[in-house]
Amino acid sequence: DAVALVGADGAILYESPAGSRIHGYASEDRVGQNAFEWIHPEDVQAVVSLFAQLLQGPLPNVTAQAWVRSCCRA
């Protein structure tokens, strides 16, 4: 499992090394980028909506699933 910390503005603050093994991009290269730009267009609205709810205060037992962009591997 990968872990990422995302700021209130959507910027990736930290991503665990497991992230690069999952999506193929160097985790340190993604820090500072907008996390929502990596979400598949069909899922981005639901993710942004849930993120906005989380910014209002903690929610119990939040589970979310979305497609994210990954690089191609040979």
Predicted model as a PDB file, atoms N, CA, C, CB and O in Angstrom, pLDDT in the B-factor column:
MODEL        1                                                                  
ATOM      1  N   ASP A   1       0.833  -1.179   0.000  1.00 79.00           N  
ATOM      2  CA  ASP A   1       0.000   0.000   0.000  1.00 79.00           C  
ATOM      3  C   ASP A   1       0.879   1.245   0.000  1.00 79.00           C  
ATOM      4  CB  ASP A   1      -0.949  -0.003   1.208  1.00 79.00           C  
ATOM      5  O   ASP A   1       1.919   1.284   0.658  1.00 79.00           O  
ATOM      6  N   ALA A   2       0.459   2.238  -0.730  1.00 83.00           N  
ATOM      7  CA  ALA A   2       1.155   3.523  -0.755  1.00 83.00           C  
ATOM      8  C   ALA A   2       0.434   4.489   0.188  1.00 83.00           C  
ATOM      9  CB  ALA A   2       1.220   4.102  -2.210  1.00 83.00           C  
ATOM     10  O   ALA A   2      -0.776   4.391   0.393  1.00 83.00           O  
ATOM     11  N   VAL A   3       1.188   5.408   0.747  1.00 87.00           N  
ATOM     12  CA  VAL A   3       0.635   6.440   1.607  1.00 87.00           C  
ATOM     13  C   VAL A   3       1.048   7.782   1.037  1.00 87.00           C  
ATOM     14  CB  VAL A   3       1.113   6.278   3.084  1.00 87.00           C  
ATOM     15  O   VAL A   3       2.205   7.976   0.667  1.00 87.00           O  
ATOM     16  N   ALA A   4       0.106   8.704   0.966  1.00 89.00           N  
ATOM     17  CA  ALA A   4       0.412  10.054   0.505  1.00 89.00           C  
ATOM     18  C   ALA A   4      -0.233  11.053   1.454  1.00 89.00           C  
ATOM     19  CB  ALA A   4      -0.081  10.277  -0.955  1.00 89.00           C  
ATOM     20  O   ALA A   4      -1.338  10.838   1.951  1.00 89.00           O  
ATOM     21  N   LEU A   5       0.472  12.142   1.695  1.00 92.00           N  
ATOM     22  CA  LEU A   5      -0.083  13.261   2.448  1.00 92.00           C  
ATOM     23  C   LEU A   5      -0.368  14.360   1.444  1.00 92.00           C  
ATOM     24  CB  LEU A   5       0.893  13.754   3.589  1.00 92.00           C  
ATOM     25  O   LEU A   5       0.492  14.720   0.641  1.00 92.00           O  
ATOM     26  N   VAL A   6      -1.574  14.888   1.492  1.00 93.00           N  
ATOM     27  CA  VAL A   6      -2.012  15.906   0.542  1.00 93.00           C  
ATOM     28  C   VAL A   6      -2.446  17.137   1.314  1.00 93.00           C  
ATOM     29  CB  VAL A   6      -3.166  15.382  -0.359  1.00 93.00           C  
ATOM     30  O   VAL A   6      -3.236  17.032   2.252  1.00 93.00           O  
ATOM     31  N   GLY A   7      -1.942  18.301   0.935  1.00 95.00           N  
ATOM     32  CA  GLY A   7      -2.308  19.549   1.575  1.00 95.00           C  
ATOM     33  C   GLY A   7      -3.726  19.965   1.219  1.00 95.00           C  
ATOM     34  O   GLY A   7      -4.336  19.410   0.305  1.00 95.00           O  
ATOM     35  N   ALA A   8      -4.242  20.942   1.946  1.00 93.00           N  
ATOM     36  CA  ALA A   8      -5.601  21.424   1.710  1.00 93.00           C  
ATOM     37  C   ALA A   8      -5.784  21.963   0.296  1.00 93.00           C  
ATOM     38  CB  ALA A   8      -5.950  22.502   2.716  1.00 93.00           C  
ATOM     39  O   ALA A   8      -6.902  21.984  -0.219  1.00 93.00           O  
ATOM     40  N   ASP A   9      -4.699  22.396  -0.335  1.00 95.00           N  
ATOM     41  CA  ASP A   9      -4.770  22.903  -1.703  1.00 95.00           C  
ATOM     42  C   ASP A   9      -4.637  21.795  -2.746  1.00 95.00           C  
ATOM     43  CB  ASP A   9      -3.689  23.939  -1.924  1.00 95.00           C  
ATOM     44  O   ASP A   9      -4.664  22.076  -3.944  1.00 95.00           O  
ATOM     45  N   GLY A  10      -4.494  20.537  -2.310  1.00 94.00           N  
ATOM     46  CA  GLY A  10      -4.378  19.410  -3.217  1.00 94.00           C  
ATOM     47  C   GLY A  10      -2.950  19.046  -3.570  1.00 94.00           C  
ATOM     48  O   GLY A  10      -2.725  18.066  -4.280  1.00 94.00           O  
ATOM     49  N   ALA A  11      -1.967  19.818  -3.087  1.00 96.00           N  
ATOM     50  CA  ALA A  11      -0.569  19.527  -3.394  1.00 96.00           C  
ATOM     51  C   ALA A  11      -0.093  18.292  -2.636  1.00 96.00           C  
ATOM     52  CB  ALA A  11       0.317  20.732  -3.052  1.00 96.00           C  
ATOM     53  O   ALA A  11      -0.381  18.135  -1.449  1.00 96.00           O  
ATOM     54  N   ILE A  12       0.628  17.427  -3.318  1.00 95.00           N  
ATOM     55  CA  ILE A  12       1.204  16.250  -2.679  1.00 95.00           C  
ATOM     56  C   ILE A  12       2.375  16.717  -1.813  1.00 95.00           C  
ATOM     57  CB  ILE A  12       1.666  15.184  -3.743  1.00 95.00           C  
ATOM     58  O   ILE A  12       3.325  17.311  -2.321  1.00 95.00           O  
ATOM     59  N   LEU A  13       2.307  16.451  -0.518  1.00 96.00           N  
ATOM     60  CA  LEU A  13       3.344  16.852   0.425  1.00 96.00           C  
ATOM     61  C   LEU A  13       4.357  15.734   0.655  1.00 96.00           C  
ATOM     62  CB  LEU A  13       2.718  17.266   1.749  1.00 96.00           C  
ATOM     63  O   LEU A  13       5.539  15.985   0.889  1.00 96.00           O  
ATOM     64  N   TYR A  14       3.873  14.503   0.583  1.00 95.00           N  
ATOM     65  CA  TYR A  14       4.723  13.336   0.807  1.00 95.00           C  
ATOM     66  C   TYR A  14       4.066  12.154   0.138  1.00 95.00           C  
ATOM     67  CB  TYR A  14       4.952  13.066   2.327  1.00 95.00           C  
ATOM     68  O   TYR A  14       2.840  12.045   0.100  1.00 95.00           O  
ATOM     69  N   GLU A  15       4.891  11.269  -0.391  1.00 92.00           N  
ATOM     70  CA  GLU A  15       4.390   9.992  -0.904  1.00 92.00           C  
ATOM     71  C   GLU A  15       5.400   8.920  -0.524  1.00 92.00           C  
ATOM     72  CB  GLU A  15       4.163  10.037  -2.466  1.00 92.00           C  
ATOM     73  O   GLU A  15       6.601   9.091  -0.735  1.00 92.00           O  
ATOM     74  N   SER A  16       4.921   7.825   0.029  1.00 91.00           N  
ATOM     75  CA  SER A  16       5.813   6.756   0.464  1.00 91.00           C  
ATOM     76  C   SER A  16       6.481   6.094  -0.738  1.00 91.00           C  
ATOM     77  CB  SER A  16       5.043   5.714   1.288  1.00 91.00           C  
ATOM     78  O   SER A  16       5.954   6.139  -1.850  1.00 91.00           O  
ATOM     79  N   PRO A  17       7.638   5.482  -0.512  1.00 88.00           N  
ATOM     80  CA  PRO A  17       8.340   4.804  -1.605  1.00 88.00           C  
ATOM     81  C   PRO A  17       7.497   3.730  -2.303  1.00 88.00           C  
ATOM     82  CB  PRO A  17       9.602   4.177  -1.076  1.00 88.00           C  
ATOM     83  O   PRO A  17       7.722   3.434  -3.476  1.00 88.00           O  
ATOM     84  N   ALA A  18       6.549   3.158  -1.602  1.00 88.00           N  
ATOM     85  CA  ALA A  18       5.691   2.146  -2.221  1.00 88.00           C  
ATOM     86  C   ALA A  18       4.897   2.729  -3.382  1.00 88.00           C  
ATOM     87  CB  ALA A  18       4.738   1.549  -1.185  1.00 88.00           C  
ATOM     88  O   ALA A  18       4.514   2.003  -4.299  1.00 88.00           O  
ATOM     89  N   GLY A  19       4.650   4.022  -3.350  1.00 85.00           N  
ATOM     90  CA  GLY A  19       3.912   4.659  -4.440  1.00 85.00           C  
ATOM     91  C   GLY A  19       4.589   4.461  -5.776  1.00 85.00           C  
ATOM     92  O   GLY A  19       3.924   4.165  -6.769  1.00 85.00           O  
ATOM     93  N   SER A  20       5.893   4.618  -5.819  1.00 86.00           N  
ATOM     94  CA  SER A  20       6.594   4.474  -7.095  1.00 86.00           C  
ATOM     95  C   SER A  20       6.550   3.035  -7.590  1.00 86.00           C  
ATOM     96  CB  SER A  20       8.044   4.935  -6.961  1.00 86.00           C  
ATOM     97  O   SER A  20       6.535   2.803  -8.799  1.00 86.00           O  
ATOM     98  N   ARG A  21       6.531   2.081  -6.696  1.00 84.00           N  
ATOM     99  CA  ARG A  21       6.416   0.678  -7.116  1.00 84.00           C  
ATOM    100  C   ARG A  21       5.029   0.384  -7.663  1.00 84.00           C  
ATOM    101  CB  ARG A  21       6.727  -0.263  -5.945  1.00 84.00           C  
ATOM    102  O   ARG A  21       4.868  -0.508  -8.496  1.00 84.00           O  
ATOM    103  N   ILE A  22       4.032   1.118  -7.206  1.00 82.00           N  
ATOM    104  CA  ILE A  22       2.661   0.885  -7.655  1.00 82.00           C  
ATOM    105  C   ILE A  22       2.376   1.590  -8.974  1.00 82.00           C  
ATOM    106  CB  ILE A  22       1.671   1.351  -6.596  1.00 82.00           C  
ATOM    107  O   ILE A  22       1.847   0.974  -9.899  1.00 82.00           O  
ATOM    108  N   HIS A  23       2.724   2.890  -9.076  1.00 83.00           N  
ATOM    109  CA  HIS A  23       2.357   3.649 -10.274  1.00 83.00           C  
ATOM    110  C   HIS A  23       3.511   3.900 -11.225  1.00 83.00           C  
ATOM    111  CB  HIS A  23       1.771   4.953  -9.877  1.00 83.00           C  
ATOM    112  O   HIS A  23       3.286   4.344 -12.351  1.00 83.00           O  
ATOM    113  N   GLY A  24       4.737   3.630 -10.808  1.00 85.00           N  
ATOM    114  CA  GLY A  24       5.868   3.721 -11.707  1.00 85.00           C  
ATOM    115  C   GLY A  24       6.563   5.062 -11.795  1.00 85.00           C  
ATOM    116  O   GLY A  24       7.588   5.173 -12.467  1.00 85.00           O  
ATOM    117  N   TYR A  25       6.046   6.072 -11.146  1.00 86.00           N  
ATOM    118  CA  TYR A  25       6.688   7.385 -11.122  1.00 86.00           C  
ATOM    119  C   TYR A  25       7.473   7.539  -9.826  1.00 86.00           C  
ATOM    120  CB  TYR A  25       5.637   8.523 -11.266  1.00 86.00           C  
ATOM    121  O   TYR A  25       7.052   7.034  -8.785  1.00 86.00           O  
ATOM    122  N   ALA A  26       8.597   8.222  -9.876  1.00 87.00           N  
ATOM    123  CA  ALA A  26       9.371   8.467  -8.668  1.00 87.00           C  
ATOM    124  C   ALA A  26       8.542   9.318  -7.709  1.00 87.00           C  
ATOM    125  CB  ALA A  26      10.720   9.162  -9.003  1.00 87.00           C  
ATOM    126  O   ALA A  26       8.058  10.389  -8.075  1.00 87.00           O  
ATOM    127  N   SER A  27       8.386   8.836  -6.489  1.00 83.00           N  
ATOM    128  CA  SER A  27       7.564   9.544  -5.502  1.00 83.00           C  
ATOM    129  C   SER A  27       8.060  10.964  -5.275  1.00 83.00           C  
ATOM    130  CB  SER A  27       7.552   8.785  -4.180  1.00 83.00           C  
ATOM    131  O   SER A  27       7.255  11.888  -5.150  1.00 83.00           O  
ATOM    132  N   GLU A  28       9.376  11.150  -5.220  1.00 85.00           N  
ATOM    133  CA  GLU A  28       9.912  12.494  -4.976  1.00 85.00           C  
ATOM    134  C   GLU A  28       9.606  13.453  -6.128  1.00 85.00           C  
ATOM    135  CB  GLU A  28      11.420  12.424  -4.755  1.00 85.00           C  
ATOM    136  O   GLU A  28       9.580  14.666  -5.921  1.00 85.00           O  
ATOM    137  N   ASP A  29       9.374  12.934  -7.331  1.00 86.00           N  
ATOM    138  CA  ASP A  29       9.017  13.788  -8.469  1.00 86.00           C  
ATOM    139  C   ASP A  29       7.569  14.269  -8.380  1.00 86.00           C  
ATOM    140  CB  ASP A  29       9.234  13.035  -9.785  1.00 86.00           C  
ATOM    141  O   ASP A  29       7.216  15.293  -8.964  1.00 86.00           O  
ATOM    142  N   ARG A  30       6.740  13.536  -7.654  1.00 90.00           N  
ATOM    143  CA  ARG A  30       5.329  13.913  -7.555  1.00 90.00           C  
ATOM    144  C   ARG A  30       5.061  14.918  -6.437  1.00 90.00           C  
ATOM    145  CB  ARG A  30       4.486  12.680  -7.335  1.00 90.00           C  
ATOM    146  O   ARG A  30       4.033  15.597  -6.448  1.00 90.00           O  
ATOM    147  N   VAL A  31       5.974  15.018  -5.474  1.00 94.00           N  
ATOM    148  CA  VAL A  31       5.798  15.978  -4.382  1.00 94.00           C  
ATOM    149  C   VAL A  31       5.710  17.384  -4.970  1.00 94.00           C  
ATOM    150  CB  VAL A  31       6.970  15.879  -3.347  1.00 94.00           C  
ATOM    151  O   VAL A  31       6.532  17.777  -5.798  1.00 94.00           O  
ATOM    152  N   GLY A  32       4.707  18.129  -4.533  1.00 95.00           N  
ATOM    153  CA  GLY A  32       4.462  19.481  -5.033  1.00 95.00           C  
ATOM    154  C   GLY A  32       3.430  19.528  -6.144  1.00 95.00           C  
ATOM    155  O   GLY A  32       2.871  20.589  -6.425  1.00 95.00           O  
ATOM    156  N   GLN A  33       3.171  18.401  -6.775  1.00 93.00           N  
ATOM    157  CA  GLN A  33       2.172  18.364  -7.841  1.00 93.00           C  
ATOM    158  C   GLN A  33       0.770  18.254  -7.246  1.00 93.00           C  
ATOM    159  CB  GLN A  33       2.443  17.185  -8.802  1.00 93.00           C  
ATOM    160  O   GLN A  33       0.604  17.840  -6.098  1.00 93.00           O  
ATOM    161  N   ASN A  34      -0.229  18.626  -8.031  1.00 95.00           N  
ATOM    162  CA  ASN A  34      -1.607  18.532  -7.592  1.00 95.00           C  
ATOM    163  C   ASN A  34      -2.065  17.079  -7.666  1.00 95.00           C  
ATOM    164  CB  ASN A  34      -2.518  19.441  -8.443  1.00 95.00           C  
ATOM    165  O   ASN A  34      -2.033  16.467  -8.734  1.00 95.00           O  
ATOM    166  N   ALA A  35      -2.485  16.537  -6.547  1.00 93.00           N  
ATOM    167  CA  ALA A  35      -2.897  15.132  -6.475  1.00 93.00           C  
ATOM    168  C   ALA A  35      -4.071  14.824  -7.393  1.00 93.00           C  
ATOM    169  CB  ALA A  35      -3.261  14.770  -5.051  1.00 93.00           C  
ATOM    170  O   ALA A  35      -4.168  13.715  -7.920  1.00 93.00           O  
ATOM    171  N   PHE A  36      -4.952  15.777  -7.590  1.00 94.00           N  
ATOM    172  CA  PHE A  36      -6.158  15.521  -8.370  1.00 94.00           C  
ATOM    173  C   PHE A  36      -5.877  15.403  -9.861  1.00 94.00           C  
ATOM    174  CB  PHE A  36      -7.163  16.615  -8.131  1.00 94.00           C  
ATOM    175  O   PHE A  36      -6.699  14.867 -10.604  1.00 94.00           O  
ATOM    176  N   GLU A  37      -4.731  15.894 -10.304  1.00 92.00           N  
ATOM    177  CA  GLU A  37      -4.355  15.754 -11.711  1.00 92.00           C  
ATOM    178  C   GLU A  37      -3.995  14.311 -12.048  1.00 92.00           C  
ATOM    179  CB  GLU A  37      -3.181  16.676 -12.042  1.00 92.00           C  
ATOM    180  O   GLU A  37      -3.931  13.951 -13.224  1.00 92.00           O  
ATOM    181  N   TRP A  38      -3.761  13.491 -11.047  1.00 90.00           N  
ATOM    182  CA  TRP A  38      -3.399  12.092 -11.244  1.00 90.00           C  
ATOM    183  C   TRP A  38      -4.619  11.180 -11.236  1.00 90.00           C  
ATOM    184  CB  TRP A  38      -2.424  11.651 -10.173  1.00 90.00           C  
ATOM    185  O   TRP A  38      -4.508   9.996 -11.553  1.00 90.00           O  
ATOM    186  N   ILE A  39      -5.779  11.718 -10.878  1.00 91.00           N  
ATOM    187  CA  ILE A  39      -7.009  10.928 -10.800  1.00 91.00           C  
ATOM    188  C   ILE A  39      -7.644  10.844 -12.190  1.00 91.00           C  
ATOM    189  CB  ILE A  39      -8.007  11.550  -9.773  1.00 91.00           C  
ATOM    190  O   ILE A  39      -7.652  11.820 -12.940  1.00 91.00           O  
ATOM    191  N   HIS A  40      -8.171   9.672 -12.519  1.00 90.00           N  
ATOM    192  CA  HIS A  40      -8.854   9.479 -13.800  1.00 90.00           C  
ATOM    193  C   HIS A  40     -10.026  10.456 -13.896  1.00 90.00           C  
ATOM    194  CB  HIS A  40      -9.348   8.004 -13.956  1.00 90.00           C  
ATOM    195  O   HIS A  40     -10.729  10.677 -12.910  1.00 90.00           O  
ATOM    196  N   PRO A  41     -10.243  11.049 -15.090  1.00 92.00           N  
ATOM    197  CA  PRO A  41     -11.316  12.042 -15.256  1.00 92.00           C  
ATOM    198  C   PRO A  41     -12.693  11.563 -14.793  1.00 92.00           C  
ATOM    199  CB  PRO A  41     -11.402  12.442 -16.696  1.00 92.00           C  
ATOM    200  O   PRO A  41     -13.495  12.368 -14.319  1.00 92.00           O  
ATOM    201  N   GLU A  42     -12.975  10.284 -14.922  1.00 93.00           N  
ATOM    202  CA  GLU A  42     -14.288   9.770 -14.499  1.00 93.00           C  
ATOM    203  C   GLU A  42     -14.428   9.727 -12.972  1.00 93.00           C  
ATOM    204  CB  GLU A  42     -14.511   8.368 -15.075  1.00 93.00           C  
ATOM    205  O   GLU A  42     -15.543   9.675 -12.454  1.00 93.00           O  
ATOM    206  N   ASP A  43     -13.319   9.748 -12.265  1.00 94.00           N  
ATOM    207  CA  ASP A  43     -13.347   9.639 -10.804  1.00 94.00           C  
ATOM    208  C   ASP A  43     -13.034  10.946 -10.083  1.00 94.00           C  
ATOM    209  CB  ASP A  43     -12.373   8.593 -10.363  1.00 94.00           C  
ATOM    210  O   ASP A  43     -13.272  11.059  -8.881  1.00 94.00           O  
ATOM    211  N   VAL A  44     -12.506  11.928 -10.798  1.00 94.00           N  
ATOM    212  CA  VAL A  44     -11.976  13.113 -10.129  1.00 94.00           C  
ATOM    213  C   VAL A  44     -13.050  13.886  -9.358  1.00 94.00           C  
ATOM    214  CB  VAL A  44     -11.325  14.025 -11.146  1.00 94.00           C  
ATOM    215  O   VAL A  44     -12.770  14.364  -8.259  1.00 94.00           O  
ATOM    216  N   GLN A  45     -14.245  14.025  -9.883  1.00 95.00           N  
ATOM    217  CA  GLN A  45     -15.273  14.797  -9.181  1.00 95.00           C  
ATOM    218  C   GLN A  45     -15.637  14.163  -7.840  1.00 95.00           C  
ATOM    219  CB  GLN A  45     -16.523  14.924 -10.050  1.00 95.00           C  
ATOM    220  O   GLN A  45     -15.804  14.869  -6.846  1.00 95.00           O  
ATOM    221  N   ALA A  46     -15.760  12.842  -7.807  1.00 94.00           N  
ATOM    222  CA  ALA A  46     -16.083  12.159  -6.550  1.00 94.00           C  
ATOM    223  C   ALA A  46     -14.949  12.316  -5.539  1.00 94.00           C  
ATOM    224  CB  ALA A  46     -16.362  10.665  -6.804  1.00 94.00           C  
ATOM    225  O   ALA A  46     -15.202  12.501  -4.348  1.00 94.00           O  
ATOM    226  N   VAL A  47     -13.712  12.244  -6.001  1.00 93.00           N  
ATOM    227  CA  VAL A  47     -12.560  12.384  -5.107  1.00 93.00           C  
ATOM    228  C   VAL A  47     -12.471  13.813  -4.568  1.00 93.00           C  
ATOM    229  CB  VAL A  47     -11.253  12.005  -5.842  1.00 93.00           C  
ATOM    230  O   VAL A  47     -12.237  14.015  -3.376  1.00 93.00           O  
ATOM    231  N   VAL A  48     -12.656  14.795  -5.434  1.00 94.00           N  
ATOM    232  CA  VAL A  48     -12.619  16.194  -5.001  1.00 94.00           C  
ATOM    233  C   VAL A  48     -13.737  16.466  -3.996  1.00 94.00           C  
ATOM    234  CB  VAL A  48     -12.744  17.146  -6.216  1.00 94.00           C  
ATOM    235  O   VAL A  48     -13.525  17.177  -3.013  1.00 94.00           O  
ATOM    236  N   SER A  49     -14.909  15.915  -4.230  1.00 93.00           N  
ATOM    237  CA  SER A  49     -16.041  16.098  -3.321  1.00 93.00           C  
ATOM    238  C   SER A  49     -15.753  15.489  -1.945  1.00 93.00           C  
ATOM    239  CB  SER A  49     -17.309  15.471  -3.919  1.00 93.00           C  
ATOM    240  O   SER A  49     -16.014  16.120  -0.920  1.00 93.00           O  
ATOM    241  N   LEU A  50     -15.220  14.274  -1.920  1.00 91.00           N  
ATOM    242  CA  LEU A  50     -14.877  13.634  -0.655  1.00 91.00           C  
ATOM    243  C   LEU A  50     -13.779  14.413   0.059  1.00 91.00           C  
ATOM    244  CB  LEU A  50     -14.434  12.182  -0.888  1.00 91.00           C  
ATOM    245  O   LEU A  50     -13.834  14.589   1.277  1.00 91.00           O  
ATOM    246  N   PHE A  51     -12.791  14.876  -0.681  1.00 91.00           N  
ATOM    247  CA  PHE A  51     -11.697  15.650  -0.093  1.00 91.00           C  
ATOM    248  C   PHE A  51     -12.250  16.927   0.553  1.00 91.00           C  
ATOM    249  CB  PHE A  51     -10.631  16.002  -1.173  1.00 91.00           C  
ATOM    250  O   PHE A  51     -11.827  17.295   1.649  1.00 91.00           O  
ATOM    251  N   ALA A  52     -13.184  17.598  -0.112  1.00 92.00           N  
ATOM    252  CA  ALA A  52     -13.792  18.811   0.446  1.00 92.00           C  
ATOM    253  C   ALA A  52     -14.525  18.498   1.752  1.00 92.00           C  
ATOM    254  CB  ALA A  52     -14.766  19.444  -0.572  1.00 92.00           C  
ATOM    255  O   ALA A  52     -14.474  19.287   2.695  1.00 92.00           O  
ATOM    256  N   GLN A  53     -15.198  17.363   1.809  1.00 90.00           N  
ATOM    257  CA  GLN A  53     -15.879  16.956   3.039  1.00 90.00           C  
ATOM    258  C   GLN A  53     -14.870  16.721   4.161  1.00 90.00           C  
ATOM    259  CB  GLN A  53     -16.713  15.683   2.799  1.00 90.00           C  
ATOM    260  O   GLN A  53     -15.100  17.115   5.304  1.00 90.00           O  
ATOM    261  N   LEU A  54     -13.755  16.080   3.828  1.00 89.00           N  
ATOM    262  CA  LEU A  54     -12.725  15.805   4.833  1.00 89.00           C  
ATOM    263  C   LEU A  54     -12.112  17.087   5.380  1.00 89.00           C  
ATOM    264  CB  LEU A  54     -11.634  14.923   4.241  1.00 89.00           C  
ATOM    265  O   LEU A  54     -11.734  17.144   6.550  1.00 89.00           O  
ATOM    266  N   LEU A  55     -12.011  18.111   4.546  1.00 90.00           N  
ATOM    267  CA  LEU A  55     -11.464  19.384   5.002  1.00 90.00           C  
ATOM    268  C   LEU A  55     -12.379  20.076   6.008  1.00 90.00           C  
ATOM    269  CB  LEU A  55     -11.220  20.297   3.818  1.00 90.00           C  
ATOM    270  O   LEU A  55     -11.925  20.919   6.781  1.00 90.00           O  
ATOM    271  N   GLN A  56     -13.665  19.725   6.002  1.00 90.00           N  
ATOM    272  CA  GLN A  56     -14.620  20.323   6.935  1.00 90.00           C  
ATOM    273  C   GLN A  56     -14.492  19.722   8.335  1.00 90.00           C  
ATOM    274  CB  GLN A  56     -16.047  20.137   6.417  1.00 90.00           C  
ATOM    275  O   GLN A  56     -14.922  20.332   9.314  1.00 90.00           O  
ATOM    276  N   GLY A  57     -13.914  18.550   8.430  1.00 87.00           N  
ATOM    277  CA  GLY A  57     -13.756  17.896   9.719  1.00 87.00           C  
ATOM    278  C   GLY A  57     -13.672  16.399   9.521  1.00 87.00           C  
ATOM    279  O   GLY A  57     -13.991  15.898   8.443  1.00 87.00           O  
ATOM    280  N   PRO A  58     -13.252  15.682  10.536  1.00 81.00           N  
ATOM    281  CA  PRO A  58     -13.078  14.237  10.396  1.00 81.00           C  
ATOM    282  C   PRO A  58     -14.400  13.524  10.141  1.00 81.00           C  
ATOM    283  CB  PRO A  58     -12.421  13.668  11.639  1.00 81.00           C  
ATOM    284  O   PRO A  58     -15.446  13.890  10.676  1.00 81.00           O  
ATOM    285  N   LEU A  59     -14.316  12.497   9.307  1.00 80.00           N  
ATOM    286  CA  LEU A  59     -15.456  11.636   9.044  1.00 80.00           C  
ATOM    287  C   LEU A  59     -15.114  10.233   9.530  1.00 80.00           C  
ATOM    288  CB  LEU A  59     -15.830  11.635   7.527  1.00 80.00           C  
ATOM    289  O   LEU A  59     -13.960   9.814   9.434  1.00 80.00           O  
ATOM    290  N   PRO A  60     -16.088   9.505  10.045  1.00 82.00           N  
ATOM    291  CA  PRO A  60     -15.787   8.145  10.521  1.00 82.00           C  
ATOM    292  C   PRO A  60     -15.645   7.166   9.353  1.00 82.00           C  
ATOM    293  CB  PRO A  60     -16.889   7.658  11.481  1.00 82.00           C  
ATOM    294  O   PRO A  60     -16.444   7.186   8.417  1.00 82.00           O  
ATOM    295  N   ASN A  61     -14.633   6.322   9.417  1.00 81.00           N  
ATOM    296  CA  ASN A  61     -14.479   5.201   8.482  1.00 81.00           C  
ATOM    297  C   ASN A  61     -14.628   5.578   7.013  1.00 81.00           C  
ATOM    298  CB  ASN A  61     -15.476   4.147   8.808  1.00 81.00           C  
ATOM    299  O   ASN A  61     -15.539   5.098   6.340  1.00 81.00           O  
ATOM    300  N   VAL A  62     -13.765   6.412   6.524  1.00 81.00           N  
ATOM    301  CA  VAL A  62     -13.810   6.842   5.134  1.00 81.00           C  
ATOM    302  C   VAL A  62     -13.092   5.821   4.252  1.00 81.00           C  
ATOM    303  CB  VAL A  62     -13.176   8.245   4.975  1.00 81.00           C  
ATOM    304  O   VAL A  62     -11.940   5.466   4.503  1.00 81.00           O  
ATOM    305  N   THR A  63     -13.785   5.361   3.226  1.00 83.00           N  
ATOM    306  CA  THR A  63     -13.197   4.463   2.236  1.00 83.00           C  
ATOM    307  C   THR A  63     -13.463   5.051   0.874  1.00 83.00           C  
ATOM    308  CB  THR A  63     -13.771   3.014   2.348  1.00 83.00           C  
ATOM    309  O   THR A  63     -14.577   5.484   0.581  1.00 83.00           O  
ATOM    310  N   ALA A  64     -12.437   5.067   0.040  1.00 84.00           N  
ATOM    311  CA  ALA A  64     -12.601   5.607  -1.306  1.00 84.00           C  
ATOM    312  C   ALA A  64     -11.795   4.766  -2.281  1.00 84.00           C  
ATOM    313  CB  ALA A  64     -12.163   7.093  -1.371  1.00 84.00           C  
ATOM    314  O   ALA A  64     -10.790   4.155  -1.916  1.00 84.00           O  
ATOM    315  N   GLN A  65     -12.245   4.743  -3.505  1.00 85.00           N  
ATOM    316  CA  GLN A  65     -11.543   4.022  -4.555  1.00 85.00           C  
ATOM    317  C   GLN A  65     -11.607   4.857  -5.815  1.00 85.00           C  
ATOM    318  CB  GLN A  65     -12.151   2.607  -4.784  1.00 85.00           C  
ATOM    319  O   GLN A  65     -12.663   5.385  -6.165  1.00 85.00           O  
ATOM    320  N   ALA A  66     -10.472   4.980  -6.504  1.00 87.00           N  
ATOM    321  CA  ALA A  66     -10.428   5.750  -7.745  1.00 87.00           C  
ATOM    322  C   ALA A  66      -9.293   5.236  -8.610  1.00 87.00           C  
ATOM    323  CB  ALA A  66     -10.255   7.265  -7.460  1.00 87.00           C  
ATOM    324  O   ALA A  66      -8.300   4.710  -8.107  1.00 87.00           O  
ATOM    325  N   TRP A  67      -9.447   5.389  -9.896  1.00 86.00           N  
ATOM    326  CA  TRP A  67      -8.385   5.066 -10.839  1.00 86.00           C  
ATOM    327  C   TRP A  67      -7.396   6.211 -10.844  1.00 86.00           C  
ATOM    328  CB  TRP A  67      -8.946   4.803 -12.266  1.00 86.00           C  
ATOM    329  O   TRP A  67      -7.793   7.376 -10.829  1.00 86.00           O  
ATOM    330  N   VAL A  68      -6.114   5.893 -10.865  1.00 82.00           N  
ATOM    331  CA  VAL A  68      -5.081   6.908 -10.961  1.00 82.00           C  
ATOM    332  C   VAL A  68      -4.181   6.604 -12.153  1.00 82.00           C  
ATOM    333  CB  VAL A  68      -4.258   6.980  -9.656  1.00 82.00           C  
ATOM    334  O   VAL A  68      -4.065   5.464 -12.601  1.00 82.00           O  
ATOM    335  N   ARG A  69      -3.556   7.651 -12.644  1.00 77.00           N  
ATOM    336  CA  ARG A  69      -2.659   7.529 -13.797  1.00 77.00           C  
ATOM    337  C   ARG A  69      -1.384   6.819 -13.361  1.00 77.00           C  
ATOM    338  CB  ARG A  69      -2.331   8.928 -14.407  1.00 77.00           C  
ATOM    339  O   ARG A  69      -0.834   7.104 -12.297  1.00 77.00           O  
ATOM    340  N   SER A  70      -0.928   5.904 -14.183  1.00 75.00           N  
ATOM    341  CA  SER A  70       0.349   5.239 -13.928  1.00 75.00           C  
ATOM    342  C   SER A  70       1.157   5.237 -15.219  1.00 75.00           C  
ATOM    343  CB  SER A  70       0.138   3.782 -13.397  1.00 75.00           C  
ATOM    344  O   SER A  70       0.609   5.401 -16.309  1.00 75.00           O  
ATOM    345  N   CYS A  71       2.440   5.053 -15.084  1.00 69.00           N  
ATOM    346  CA  CYS A  71       3.276   5.045 -16.282  1.00 69.00           C  
ATOM    347  C   CYS A  71       3.346   3.648 -16.871  1.00 69.00           C  
ATOM    348  CB  CYS A  71       4.687   5.558 -15.965  1.00 69.00           C  
ATOM    349  O   CYS A  71       2.979   2.667 -16.224  1.00 69.00           O  
ATOM    350  N   CYS A  72       3.812   3.572 -18.078  1.00 58.00           N  
ATOM    351  CA  CYS A  72       3.955   2.275 -18.760  1.00 58.00           C  
ATOM    352  C   CYS A  72       5.291   1.659 -18.395  1.00 58.00           C  
ATOM    353  CB  CYS A  72       3.836   2.434 -20.304  1.00 58.00           C  
ATOM    354  O   CYS A  72       6.300   2.351 -18.256  1.00 58.00           O  
ATOM    355  N   ARG A  73       5.278   0.392 -18.248  1.00 52.00           N  
ATOM    356  CA  ARG A  73       6.512  -0.349 -17.949  1.00 52.00           C  
ATOM    357  C   ARG A  73       6.735  -1.366 -19.033  1.00 52.00           C  
ATOM    358  CB  ARG A  73       6.446  -1.040 -16.557  1.00 52.00           C  
ATOM    359  O   ARG A  73       5.788  -1.951 -19.558  1.00 52.00           O  
ATOM    360  N   ALA A  74       8.003  -1.578 -19.373  1.00 44.00           N  
ATOM    361  CA  ALA A  74       8.343  -2.568 -20.398  1.00 44.00           C  
ATOM    362  C   ALA A  74       8.285  -3.960 -19.829  1.00 44.00           C  
ATOM    363  CB  ALA A  74       9.728  -2.300 -20.978  1.00 44.00           C  
ATOM    364  O   ALA A  74       8.540  -4.930 -20.543  1.00 44.00           O  
TER     365      ALA A  74                                                      
ENDMDL                                                                          
END                                                                             
